[in-house]
Amino acid sequence: MTIKEKIIESLQILGILKVPIEECLNFPVESARFVVLDTETTGFDYDKDRILCIGAIVLQNGTINVEDSFEHYIDQEHFDKTSVVIHGIIRRDVLNHKSEIEVLQLFLDYLGDSIIIAHHTRFDVTMINNALERNGLDKLKNKTLDTAVLYKKTLIKSNLLQYKDHYTLDDLADKFDISKKDRHTAIGDAYITAIAFLKILKKLKEKYPNIMLYHLFK
């Protein structure tokens, strides 16, 4: 980093110099195409575990497009019977499963350059990126939003209230009275996350009436 870059960075940290808004984020939230996703996996180990299913749904103009959804199961080369209790996917019990690379290519076409939304996004995106890397494909470059992080922005700051470090998808479903009927399925969790995002967005609009994309990334 040059001396000039260090000075600019210091001024930005101190709030003297504002960070320029990215051109792609200087648009109303309603104009963006979001892809809300969830993955069901054999476990939580980034190196050893594998994706069983990718579920996703499009959200645009404040509307969840149920008809424009994505749900594909992947051949299970790795299997962990302990995780079946959570996702209920038994080895080879899904008729329409495909190879990992086939599902990834279908997902990339579906995703395009949309903004990704997930709950605890880092996990899902890392699992997908690891799968992409295994298959010789480039990692995702899409911008991402995490409903767990966005939810915290809606909370009133007060010493009288007790806050959690981490809010689960169940926490948000309970808070916003969202049905958990299809919980722990990839497409079901993606749908719950999409509804939660819209509820969060409604609360954020109280703070930013003319909310723009960059407000979500602050």
Secondary structure, DSSP 8 states (H G I E B T S, - for coil): --HHHHHHHHHHHHTSS-----GGGSSBGGGSEEEEEEEEES-S-TTT--EEEEEEEEEETTEEEEEEEEEEEE--SS--GGGHHHH---TT--TTEE-HHHHHHHHHHHHTT-EEEETTHHHHHHHHHHHHHHTT-------EEEHHHHHHTTS---TTS---S---HHHHHHHTT---TTTTSHHHHHHHHHHHHHHHHHHHHHH-TT-BHHHHT-
